[in-house]
Amino acid sequence: MPASPPTYNIVLLTTDPAIHAQVQQIFMDSSICLFPDAAAFQRAPSNHQQVDVLIEELSDTQGPVALRPEHLDLTQTLFIQGSRAVLQQTLTMIQTMVAPVGPQLNNAREGSLENYLEVKMGEFVKGMRNGAARNLHPILISAVERPLITSALQETRGNQIQAAELLGLNRNTLRKKIVNLHIPLKQTKLKANRSA
C-alpha cells in the first residue's frame, strides 16, 4: 500500500491567487491559512503554534522586512520570502523536486546513488535555469549537506565524534556545519532514539 503524502501547516502571507493555487497543487492535503500580510498574521489568534511552511510575498513598496512572530520556531519552519516572481520560481522548483516518480527515475533508483542524484539534480537544474536562477552550487550543496549530516547524527544517536568519523570530517568542521546549517541537535537525538 503506498504511503500517503505528508501534510503540513502552511501560512501564506499574500493575496496572489496564482501563488495560492500553486501551493495547493504542491501541498494537496495540507492545511493552508491565508493572510494579506505579516501584520494580519501577527494580529490573528495564536492558533498557529506549529507552522511548517511560511511563505511571504514582498512588494516593491514594502519597507524593511517585518519581524517574524515570536511564537514561531524558525528552525522548524521552512520560511520562503520574496517578490511574486521569486515565490513562483521557488514553488516551481519545489514542485519539480516532489514530482511523482517517472520511468527514468525508477531506472535510476535501481542503479546507484550517483545515477539517482544525477536524474534529480538534472530536473532541479533545468527548473532553476528556466527560472533564470543563479548561484546553484551553494544552494545544492546546502540542500544535500544538511540531510546528510542530520542522517549521520541520527545514525550515531547524536554522537558528534562518531558522526564526524562517519562523514570523514574533522569534529570542529562538523560542529561549524551544524551551526551554519541550523541543524537542531535535540530533535536529531529524539528521532534517533525513536527509530532505535
C-alpha positions in Angstrom: 0.0 0.0 0.0 1.6 3.4 -1.0 2.3 5.8 1.8 0.1 8.9 1.9 1.9 12.2 1.3 2.8 14.2 4.4 0.5 17.0 5.4 1.8 20.4 6.5 0.5 23.5 8.3 1.1 26.3 5.7 0.7 30.1 6.2 0.6 32.2 3.1 1.2 36.0 3.5 0.0 37.0 0.1 -3.2 37.9 -1.8 -2.0 36.5 -5.1 -4.4 33.7 -6.2 -1.8 32.2 -8.5 0.6 31.6 -5.6 -2.2 30.2 -3.6 -3.2 27.8 -6.4 0.4 26.7 -6.8 0.8 26.0 -3.1 -2.5 24.0 -3.1 -1.2 21.9 -6.1 2.1 21.1 -4.4 0.8 20.5 -0.8 -2.6 18.9 -1.7 -3.8 17.6 1.7 -2.2 20.3 3.8 -3.8 23.0 5.9 -3.3 26.4 4.3 -4.1 29.7 6.0 -4.2 32.9 4.1 -3.4 36.4 5.4 -2.8 39.5 3.3 0.4 40.3 5.1 2.6 39.6 8.2 0.8 42.2 10.3 -2.6 40.4 9.8 -0.9 37.1 10.7 0.6 38.6 13.9 -2.8 40.0 14.9 -4.5 36.6 14.4 -5.1 34.4 17.5 -2.1 32.4 18.3 -3.5 29.1 17.0 -0.6 28.9 14.6 1.9 27.4 17.0 3.0 24.8 14.6 3.8 26.3 11.2 5.7 24.0 8.9 5.9 26.4 5.9 5.6 30.2 6.0 5.5 31.9 2.6 5.6 35.7 2.4 5.3 37.9 -0.7 7.2 41.2 -0.5 6.1 44.1 -2.6 8.3 46.7 -4.2 6.8 49.4 -1.8 7.3 47.4 1.4 9.8 48.8 3.8 12.3 46.8 5.9 11.4 43.1 6.4 8.9 42.7 9.2 9.9 40.7 12.2 8.6 37.1 12.3 6.1 36.3 15.0 8.0 35.4 18.2 5.9 32.2 18.8 7.3 30.6 15.6 10.3 28.4 15.8 12.0 29.1 12.5 14.4 26.2 13.0 11.3 24.0 12.4 9.7 26.1 9.7 10.5 26.4 6.0 10.4 30.2 5.5 10.2 31.5 1.9 10.1 35.2 1.4 10.4 37.2 -1.8 8.7 39.0 -4.7 5.9 37.4 -6.6 8.3 36.2 -9.3 10.8 34.8 -6.7 8.0 32.9 -4.9 6.7 31.4 -8.2 10.2 30.3 -9.2 10.8 28.8 -5.8 7.4 27.0 -5.7 8.1 25.7 -9.3 11.5 24.3 -8.1 9.8 22.6 -5.1 7.1 21.2 -7.4 9.9 19.7 -9.6 11.6 18.1 -6.6 8.4 16.5 -5.3 7.0 15.5 -8.7 5.8 11.9 -9.0 8.4 9.3 -9.9 8.6 8.7 -13.7 10.1 5.7 -15.5 13.5 7.4 -15.9 13.7 7.9 -12.1 12.6 4.3 -11.5 15.5 3.1 -13.6 17.9 5.4 -11.7 16.7 4.0 -8.4 17.6 0.5 -9.5 21.1 1.7 -10.1 23.5 3.7 -7.9 23.0 6.7 -5.7 25.0 8.7 -8.2 22.6 7.8 -11.0 19.6 8.7 -8.8 21.2 12.1 -7.9 22.1 12.8 -11.5 18.5 12.5 -12.6 17.1 14.5 -9.6 19.8 17.2 -10.0 19.2 17.4 -13.7 15.5 18.1 -13.1 16.4 20.7 -10.5 19.0 22.5 -12.6 16.6 22.5 -15.6 13.8 24.0 -13.5 16.1 26.6 -12.0 17.6 27.6 -15.4 14.1 28.1 -16.7 13.5 30.5 -13.8 16.7 32.4 -14.5 18.3 31.4 -11.2 22.0 31.8 -10.3 24.4 30.5 -7.7 23.1 27.0 -7.8 26.2 25.4 -6.4 25.9 26.7 -2.8 22.1 26.1 -2.9 22.6 22.4 -3.9 25.5 21.8 -1.6 23.5 23.1 1.3 20.4 21.1 0.2 22.4 17.8 0.1 24.7 18.5 3.1 22.0 19.3 5.7 20.1 15.9 5.3 23.4 14.0 5.1 24.7 15.4 8.3 21.3 15.0 10.0 21.2 11.3 8.9 24.8 10.7 10.2 23.9 12.3 13.6 20.7 10.2 13.8 22.7 7.0 12.9 25.2 7.8 15.7 22.5 8.9 18.1 23.8 12.4 18.3 27.4 11.5 18.9 29.3 14.2 17.0 32.7 12.4 17.2 31.3 9.3 15.6 29.3 11.3 13.1 32.4 13.2 12.1 34.3 9.9 11.6 31.4 8.5 9.5 31.3 11.6 7.3 35.1 11.9 7.0 35.1 15.3 8.6 37.1 17.0 11.4 35.0 17.2 14.5 35.3 21.0 14.6 34.3 21.2 10.9 31.2 19.2 11.7 30.3 21.4 14.6 30.7 24.5 12.4 28.4 22.9 9.8 25.8 22.0 12.4 25.7 25.7 13.4 25.7 27.1 9.9 23.1 24.7 8.6 20.9 25.3 11.7 20.7 21.5 12.5 18.7 21.1 15.7 20.7 18.6 17.8 17.9 17.8 20.3 15.4 16.8 17.5 18.2 14.7 15.9 18.7 12.8 19.1 15.0 12.3 19.7 14.5 10.9 16.2 17.4 8.6 16.6 16.0 7.3 19.9 12.5 6.8 18.4 13.9 4.8 15.4 16.1 2.6 17.7 
